[in-house]
């Protein structure tokens, strides 16, 4: 199975986890997904009043420099740990 196929499967698995991950884990899942699918964070950082958007952006920006394949593997590993 290719890395992309494993990534796609992990995406599907993420929707059927036995319990909802805590907010920090959800942020990590989001950030790894964005890095894996889009690369380094782009655009402007959301303003002070957009707490959720800002947290998501910051989590994604922390992964700057990771390759998309590295992010895919980390995403796969994280989802496997949560299953």
Secondary structure, DSSP 8 states (H G I E B T S, - for coil): --HHHHHHHHHHHHTT-SS---HHHHHHHHHHHHHHHH-S--S----TT-HHHHHHHHHHHTTTT--HHHHHHHHHHHHHHH-
